[in-house]
């Protein structure tokens, strides 16, 4: 029996709610999305309101995922980061930076932010960064009198910088989902990412100034390296990773290589660098390969489940329901952006950024394109815009992808299910309570939100660098 009127769209809405309920109960996301798609697809067929062509196109979509050249960048950057983590080069960076900034109040915490920025610009792997910094820097900060909330908060926040500072796995996924060049997203995210890193440093410096007992300087006995010895150690520890960053990102920014190609070459360069430090072994290589395969497989399975969900959802006209609701929001573009940002922020309390990217982005993308196409046409009619509608929409999507990535970053910090908190909890000593970690991340979340608001209010922060190479900006 066929549904009348908007009944088929309501079935699509029920499908979306059913998927969220399963996900929130802890059921594996890939199977929750795929299973809900199969169930509601069968219901749609039974009531005669579903086009079987949507089901028939699923194998082709899955083949498209497996042959997607852009997504190849994910395993390359994951492998690059894991090689640095497994070979203990990340620990060497942390130790050296801690020695350099140790004489300053809050110096160890500042070094954590700076090393987190360096690791973000080489790896983009949050788990590896948080675990490495938690094992090395947290015991040092606790031993010399740092506040537990500050120590845990700065490690968790610095570890998530890889979500926005390129090369970022989040930006690779969002570029694929939004249909925007990943290289363009990398360029656009550079200034916001550095702003966020600078904001974390300023927060630590302010705490050290106002409450010096919360972030004391390291005593002399904790700083065995001095003078030329410290200088040589700094050169040996810092120069090769910085050169690797410049090599990988520079080749992308100047159009020499695609992100996938740069990731592949960067992985080889990381192996060479690890061998140079005599840290490369079969065990290091094997562990990095196994974890890369495990992580990549998880991403691909979620993407396959999300693809099945998206197809069936479209077949049930759920996409039209979502689009109509979002386009009709009061405030036009501003209302749409505020709604999506709040939605993503709230979902970040409960589910991972991959799940948000694969579920939410396909739902809001049609409405975003409709709003910005109408905006472009209005500007053209008024004589205030001389580029094509497509160029305008692409520029807006570029900005939208960056603010989404910055918002998704908070999903790793927001209690109670922030993944960075779980990673840190696993390596934190027993005297550090979970409540210390929860309170510790609050001021850093506020900094992230303030930088996010700044990028929303001033789109040129994300469009200026791309515009230098002729990328259309909104």
KEDOZA-668571 format. One record per residue (C-alpha): residue number from 1; residue in one letter; x, y, z. Coordinates in steps of 0.05 Angstrom, whole numbers, plus 5000, padded with zeros to 4 digits. Layout:
% residues N
SITE   n res    X    Y    Z
SITE NUM   A    X    Y    Z
...
% end
This chain:
% residues 474
SITE   n res    X    Y    Z
SITE   1   X 5000 5000 5000
SITE   2   X 5030 5066 4978
SITE   3   X 5038 5124 5026
SITE   4   X 5003 5188 5009
SITE   5   X 5028 5260 5011
SITE   6   X 5090 5269 5053
SITE   7   X 5086 5200 5084
SITE   8   X 5146 5174 5045
SITE   9   X 5188 5233 5071
SITE  10   X 5167 5218 5142
SITE  11   X 5191 5146 5131
SITE  12   X 5258 5176 5112
SITE  13   X 5258 5217 5177
SITE  14   X 5243 5154 5217
SITE  15   X 5302 5121 5182
SITE  16   X 5349 5176 5205
SITE  17   X 5324 5173 5277
SITE  18   X 5330 5097 5276
SITE  19   X 5403 5102 5255
SITE  20   X 5418 5152 5310
SITE  21   X 5385 5109 5363
SITE  22   X 5428 5049 5343
SITE  23   X 5491 5090 5342
SITE  24   X 5478 5121 5410
SITE  25   X 5468 5051 5440
SITE  26   X 5540 5034 5420
SITE  27   X 5524 4990 5361
SITE  28   X 5580 4992 5308
SITE  29   X 5567 5051 5263
SITE  30   X 5581 5017 5197
SITE  31   X 5531 4961 5213
SITE  32   X 5481 5009 5243
SITE  33   X 5478 5050 5179
SITE  34   X 5479 4990 5133
SITE  35   X 5428 4951 5174
SITE  36   X 5379 5009 5178
SITE  37   X 5387 5020 5103
SITE  38   X 5369 4947 5089
SITE  39   X 5309 4948 5136
SITE  40   X 5278 5013 5111
SITE  41   X 5295 4996 5039
SITE  42   X 5254 4932 5048
SITE  43   X 5197 4971 5079
SITE  44   X 5198 5021 5021
SITE  45   X 5195 4964 4970
SITE  46   X 5139 4930 5008
SITE  47   X 5095 4992 5007
SITE  48   X 5111 5006 4934
SITE  49   X 5144 5073 4946
SITE  50   X 5216 5056 4931
SITE  51   X 5254 5058 4865
SITE  52   X 5296 4994 4859
SITE  53   X 5347 5032 4818
SITE  54   X 5375 5061 4882
SITE  55   X 5391 4990 4906
SITE  56   X 5420 4972 4838
SITE  57   X 5468 5030 4840
SITE  58   X 5498 5009 4908
SITE  59   X 5552 4961 4880
SITE  60   X 5575 5016 4832
SITE  61   X 5579 5066 4890
SITE  62   X 5619 5017 4932
SITE  63   X 5667 5005 4874
SITE  64   X 5674 5080 4868
SITE  65   X 5694 5084 4942
SITE  66   X 5747 5030 4933
SITE  67   X 5776 5064 4872
SITE  68   X 5773 5135 4900
SITE  69   X 5842 5165 4890
SITE  70   X 5832 5221 4941
SITE  71   X 5816 5172 4998
SITE  72   X 5884 5139 4987
SITE  73   X 5914 5198 5024
SITE  74   X 5883 5171 5089
SITE  75   X 5927 5108 5097
SITE  76   X 5989 5146 5075
SITE  77   X 5983 5201 5127
SITE  78   X 5963 5151 5181
SITE  79   X 6024 5108 5165
SITE  80   X 6069 5170 5166
SITE  81   X 6044 5189 5235
SITE  82   X 6049 5119 5263
SITE  83   X 6121 5111 5239
SITE  84   X 6140 5174 5277
SITE  85   X 6102 5150 5339
SITE  86   X 6126 5077 5339
SITE  87   X 6199 5097 5327
SITE  88   X 6196 5144 5388
SITE  89   X 6215 5204 5345
SITE  90   X 6154 5240 5374
SITE  91   X 6181 5228 5444
SITE  92   X 6248 5258 5423
SITE  93   X 6211 5320 5398
SITE  94   X 6173 5327 5463
SITE  95   X 6235 5318 5507
SITE  96   X 6276 5369 5468
SITE  97   X 6220 5421 5465
SITE  98   X 6209 5412 5540
SITE  99   X 6283 5427 5552
SITE 100   X 6280 5489 5508
SITE 101   X 6219 5520 5542
SITE 102   X 6229 5490 5611
SITE 103   X 6259 5554 5642
SITE 104   X 6193 5591 5629
SITE 105   X 6131 5587 5672
SITE 106   X 6084 5542 5634
SITE 107   X 6142 5524 5588
SITE 108   X 6128 5449 5587
SITE 109   X 6055 5461 5571
SITE 110   X 6075 5510 5516
SITE 111   X 6123 5458 5488
SITE 112   X 6066 5408 5487
SITE 113   X 6025 5456 5443
SITE 114   X 6083 5469 5396
SITE 115   X 6101 5395 5389
SITE 116   X 6027 5380 5380
SITE 117   X 6027 5430 5323
SITE 118   X 6089 5398 5291
SITE 119   X 6060 5328 5298
SITE 120   X 5994 5353 5270
SITE 121   X 6030 5380 5209
SITE 122   X 6063 5312 5196
SITE 123   X 6011 5261 5218
SITE 124   X 5940 5284 5232
SITE 125   X 5932 5222 5277
SITE 126   X 5901 5244 5343
SITE 127   X 5909 5178 5380
SITE 128   X 5984 5173 5367
SITE 129   X 5996 5246 5387
SITE 130   X 5955 5244 5451
SITE 131   X 5984 5178 5475
SITE 132   X 6056 5200 5460
SITE 133   X 6048 5267 5496
SITE 134   X 6010 5234 5553
SITE 135   X 6066 5184 5565
SITE 136   X 6123 5233 5561
SITE 137   X 6098 5302 5583
SITE 138   X 6043 5287 5634
SITE 139   X 6089 5253 5685
SITE 140   X 6139 5311 5679
SITE 141   X 6085 5364 5690
SITE 142   X 6055 5327 5748
SITE 143   X 6123 5315 5781
SITE 144   X 6141 5388 5780
SITE 145   X 6075 5416 5806
SITE 146   X 6030 5430 5746
SITE 147   X 5956 5432 5759
SITE 148   X 5925 5365 5738
SITE 149   X 5868 5398 5699
SITE 150   X 5916 5443 5662
SITE 151   X 5965 5387 5646
SITE 152   X 5913 5339 5620
SITE 153   X 5874 5394 5584
SITE 154   X 5933 5420 5545
SITE 155   X 5954 5350 5523
SITE 156   X 5884 5331 5500
SITE 157   X 5873 5398 5464
SITE 158   X 5942 5397 5430
SITE 159   X 5932 5326 5407
SITE 160   X 5869 5346 5369
SITE 161   X 5905 5400 5328
SITE 162   X 5915 5347 5275
SITE 163   X 5841 5353 5259
SITE 164   X 5850 5422 5228
SITE 165   X 5924 5434 5214
SITE 166   X 5941 5402 5147
SITE 167   X 5953 5348 5127
SITE 168   X 5889 5329 5163
SITE 169   X 5850 5264 5154
SITE 170   X 5786 5303 5171
SITE 171   X 5799 5351 5113
SITE 172   X 5811 5292 5066
SITE 173   X 5744 5262 5085
SITE 174   X 5707 5329 5081
SITE 175   X 5739 5345 5014
SITE 176   X 5712 5279 4987
SITE 177   X 5643 5289 5017
SITE 178   X 5636 5362 4996
SITE 179   X 5666 5354 4927
SITE 180   X 5721 5406 4943
SITE 181   X 5795 5399 4927
SITE 182   X 5832 5371 4987
SITE 183   X 5892 5413 4969
SITE 184   X 5849 5475 4972
SITE 185   X 5822 5455 5040
SITE 186   X 5894 5445 5065
SITE 187   X 5912 5515 5043
SITE 188   X 5850 5546 5072
SITE 189   X 5858 5511 5139
SITE 190   X 5929 5534 5150
SITE 191   X 5915 5603 5180
SITE 192   X 5856 5579 5224
SITE 193   X 5898 5521 5248
SITE 194   X 5956 5565 5267
SITE 195   X 5908 5614 5300
SITE 196   X 5881 5557 5343
SITE 197   X 5952 5535 5361
SITE 198   X 5969 5606 5380
SITE 199   X 5905 5611 5421
SITE 200   X 5925 5550 5462
SITE 201   X 5994 5580 5475
SITE 202   X 5963 5646 5497
SITE 203   X 5916 5610 5544
SITE 204   X 5974 5572 5577
SITE 205   X 6015 5636 5582
SITE 206   X 5956 5672 5614
SITE 207   X 5946 5617 5666
SITE 208   X 6021 5618 5681
SITE 209   X 6018 5693 5691
SITE 210   X 5955 5696 5734
SITE 211   X 5964 5630 5771
SITE 212   X 6039 5615 5770
SITE 213   X 6033 5556 5818
SITE 214   X 5990 5520 5766
SITE 215   X 6046 5521 5714
SITE 216   X 6115 5529 5746
SITE 217   X 6181 5530 5709
SITE 218   X 6224 5468 5710
SITE 219   X 6279 5468 5763
SITE 220   X 6352 5464 5742
SITE 221   X 6358 5390 5759
SITE 222   X 6303 5375 5709
SITE 223   X 6342 5409 5653
SITE 224   X 6406 5369 5642
SITE 225   X 6421 5398 5573
SITE 226   X 6448 5469 5569
SITE 227   X 6484 5515 5521
SITE 228   X 6513 5485 5458
SITE 229   X 6493 5415 5478
SITE 230   X 6420 5436 5481
SITE 231   X 6428 5473 5415
SITE 232   X 6456 5413 5380
SITE 233   X 6403 5368 5409
SITE 234   X 6349 5417 5385
SITE 235   X 6377 5419 5315
SITE 236   X 6381 5343 5310
SITE 237   X 6311 5333 5339
SITE 238   X 6273 5390 5305
SITE 239   X 6303 5404 5237
SITE 240   X 6287 5337 5202
SITE 241   X 6213 5337 5222
SITE 242   X 6207 5410 5201
SITE 243   X 6239 5394 5134
SITE 244   X 6190 5336 5127
SITE 245   X 6131 5384 5140
SITE 246   X 6157 5434 5089
SITE 247   X 6168 5378 5039
SITE 248   X 6098 5347 5045
SITE 249   X 6057 5411 5052
SITE 250   X 6100 5452 5004
SITE 251   X 6091 5401 4948
SITE 252   X 6015 5406 4958
SITE 253   X 6010 5481 4966
SITE 254   X 6053 5496 4904
SITE 255   X 6016 5445 4861
SITE 256   X 6075 5399 4853
SITE 257   X 6038 5339 4881
SITE 258   X 5967 5319 4900
SITE 259   X 5954 5304 4974
SITE 260   X 5954 5230 4958
SITE 261   X 6021 5235 4922
SITE 262   X 6050 5278 4977
SITE 263   X 6026 5229 5030
SITE 264   X 6059 5171 4993
SITE 265   X 6126 5207 4985
SITE 266   X 6121 5233 5057
SITE 267   X 6112 5162 5082
SITE 268   X 6176 5141 5047
SITE 269   X 6212 5203 5074
SITE 270   X 6189 5185 5144
SITE 271   X 6218 5115 5136
SITE 272   X 6284 5145 5112
SITE 273   X 6285 5195 5170
SITE 274   X 6271 5139 5220
SITE 275   X 6327 5098 5190
SITE 276   X 6373 5158 5195
SITE 277   X 6360 5162 5269
SITE 278   X 6371 5086 5273
SITE 279   X 6301 5076 5299
SITE 280   X 6273 5034 5242
SITE 281   X 6262 4961 5256
SITE 282   X 6218 4906 5230
SITE 283   X 6174 4911 5292
SITE 284   X 6165 4986 5283
SITE 285   X 6147 4977 5210
SITE 286   X 6100 4919 5223
SITE 287   X 6063 4954 5279
SITE 288   X 6053 5016 5237
SITE 289   X 6027 4975 5178
SITE 290   X 5979 4934 5220
SITE 291   X 5949 4995 5255
SITE 292   X 5944 5033 5189
SITE 293   X 5906 4974 5159
SITE 294   X 5860 4970 5219
SITE 295   X 5844 5044 5220
SITE 296   X 5835 5049 5145
SITE 297   X 5789 4988 5144
SITE 298   X 5746 5021 5198
SITE 299   X 5739 5084 5156
SITE 300   X 5722 5045 5092
SITE 301   X 5669 5003 5127
SITE 302   X 5637 5065 5157
SITE 303   X 5638 5098 5088
SITE 304   X 5605 5037 5055
SITE 305   X 5551 5035 5109
SITE 306   X 5540 5110 5101
SITE 307   X 5535 5103 5025
SITE 308   X 5481 5049 5032
SITE 309   X 5445 5093 5082
SITE 310   X 5449 5154 5037
SITE 311   X 5422 5117 4976
SITE 312   X 5362 5088 5013
SITE 313   X 5350 5154 5048
SITE 314   X 5347 5189 4981
SITE 315   X 5301 5134 4954
SITE 316   X 5253 5149 5012
SITE 317   X 5258 5224 4996
SITE 318   X 5288 5238 5064
SITE 319   X 5339 5284 5031
SITE 320   X 5282 5328 5006
SITE 321   X 5252 5332 5075
SITE 322   X 5319 5353 5105
SITE 323   X 5333 5403 5049
SITE 324   X 5264 5435 5056
SITE 325   X 5273 5443 5131
SITE 326   X 5343 5472 5126
SITE 327   X 5327 5520 5069
SITE 328   X 5266 5545 5107
SITE 329   X 5306 5562 5170
SITE 330   X 5299 5635 5190
SITE 331   X 5360 5678 5177
SITE 332   X 5381 5648 5110
SITE 333   X 5455 5632 5108
SITE 334   X 5467 5654 5179
SITE 335   X 5410 5612 5206
SITE 336   X 5434 5552 5167
SITE 337   X 5506 5558 5191
SITE 338   X 5485 5568 5264
SITE 339   X 5439 5507 5261
SITE 340   X 5491 5462 5229
SITE 341   X 5546 5484 5277
SITE 342   X 5503 5471 5338
SITE 343   X 5482 5404 5310
SITE 344   X 5554 5382 5297
SITE 345   X 5577 5407 5364
SITE 346   X 5522 5369 5401
SITE 347   X 5533 5305 5361
SITE 348   X 5607 5311 5379
SITE 349   X 5589 5296 5451
SITE 350   X 5568 5226 5431
SITE 351   X 5597 5203 5365
SITE 352   X 5663 5205 5327
SITE 353   X 5681 5256 5273
SITE 354   X 5681 5203 5218
SITE 355   X 5609 5185 5235
SITE 356   X 5589 5258 5236
SITE 357   X 5623 5271 5169
SITE 358   X 5592 5212 5134
SITE 359   X 5522 5221 5163
SITE 360   X 5512 5296 5171
SITE 361   X 5550 5325 5112
SITE 362   X 5511 5288 5057
SITE 363   X 5446 5310 5091
SITE 364   X 5463 5384 5095
SITE 365   X 5501 5391 5030
SITE 366   X 5440 5398 4983
SITE 367   X 5412 5453 5027
SITE 368   X 5479 5489 5030
SITE 369   X 5486 5487 4954
SITE 370   X 5414 5512 4945
SITE 371   X 5425 5570 4993
SITE 372   X 5490 5592 4961
SITE 373   X 5466 5584 4890
SITE 374   X 5407 5629 4905
SITE 375   X 5455 5678 4940
SITE 376   X 5502 5679 4879
SITE 377   X 5445 5691 4831
SITE 378   X 5419 5749 4874
SITE 379   X 5488 5781 4876
SITE 380   X 5496 5773 4801
SITE 381   X 5429 5805 4787
SITE 382   X 5449 5863 4832
SITE 383   X 5515 5870 4795
SITE 384   X 5556 5856 4858
SITE 385   X 5589 5791 4835
SITE 386   X 5622 5775 4769
SITE 387   X 5644 5703 4778
SITE 388   X 5603 5642 4758
SITE 389   X 5552 5612 4806
SITE 390   X 5593 5549 4809
SITE 391   X 5656 5587 4830
SITE 392   X 5616 5623 4884
SITE 393   X 5588 5557 4911
SITE 394   X 5656 5523 4910
SITE 395   X 5686 5581 4950
SITE 396   X 5630 5576 5001
SITE 397   X 5638 5500 5007
SITE 398   X 5713 5510 5018
SITE 399   X 5698 5556 5077
SITE 400   X 5642 5510 5101
SITE 401   X 5690 5450 5101
SITE 402   X 5741 5487 5144
SITE 403   X 5691 5511 5196
SITE 404   X 5662 5440 5198
SITE 405   X 5731 5412 5210
SITE 406   X 5743 5462 5267
SITE 407   X 5676 5443 5298
SITE 408   X 5690 5369 5289
SITE 409   X 5754 5379 5327
SITE 410   X 5714 5393 5390
SITE 411   X 5684 5323 5384
SITE 412   X 5750 5297 5409
SITE 413   X 5749 5340 5472
SITE 414   X 5676 5347 5494
SITE 415   X 5658 5303 5553
SITE 416   X 5634 5251 5566
SITE 417   X 5655 5214 5502
SITE 418   X 5712 5256 5474
SITE 419   X 5760 5207 5442
SITE 420   X 5822 5247 5462
SITE 421   X 5799 5240 5534
SITE 422   X 5795 5165 5527
SITE 423   X 5864 5161 5495
SITE 424   X 5893 5203 5551
SITE 425   X 5855 5165 5606
SITE 426   X 5889 5101 5581
SITE 427   X 5959 5127 5595
SITE 428   X 5947 5176 5653
SITE 429   X 5972 5155 5722
SITE 430   X 5920 5133 5774
SITE 431   X 5924 5199 5813
SITE 432   X 5894 5236 5754
SITE 433   X 5818 5232 5760
SITE 434   X 5771 5233 5701
SITE 435   X 5739 5296 5730
SITE 436   X 5807 5330 5726
SITE 437   X 5809 5316 5652
SITE 438   X 5737 5339 5641
SITE 439   X 5749 5405 5677
SITE 440   X 5816 5413 5644
SITE 441   X 5791 5413 5573
SITE 442   X 5736 5465 5585
SITE 443   X 5779 5528 5575
SITE 444   X 5811 5497 5514
SITE 445   X 5743 5482 5484
SITE 446   X 5725 5555 5496
SITE 447   X 5787 5576 5457
SITE 448   X 5768 5530 5400
SITE 449   X 5698 5559 5398
SITE 450   X 5724 5631 5397
SITE 451   X 5771 5615 5339
SITE 452   X 5714 5580 5303
SITE 453   X 5669 5642 5312
SITE 454   X 5725 5685 5284
SITE 455   X 5732 5642 5222
SITE 456   X 5656 5642 5212
SITE 457   X 5653 5718 5220
SITE 458   X 5714 5731 5175
SITE 459   X 5713 5681 5118
SITE 460   X 5776 5713 5088
SITE 461   X 5816 5678 5143
SITE 462   X 5804 5613 5105
SITE 463   X 5798 5640 5034
SITE 464   X 5859 5686 5030
SITE 465   X 5913 5634 5019
SITE 466   X 5872 5594 4968
SITE 467   X 5857 5658 4931
SITE 468   X 5931 5671 4921
SITE 469   X 5933 5614 4872
SITE 470   X 5869 5633 4838
SITE 471   X 5820 5590 4877
SITE 472   X 5750 5620 4876
SITE 473   X 5728 5646 4943
SITE 474   X 5659 5665 4967
% end
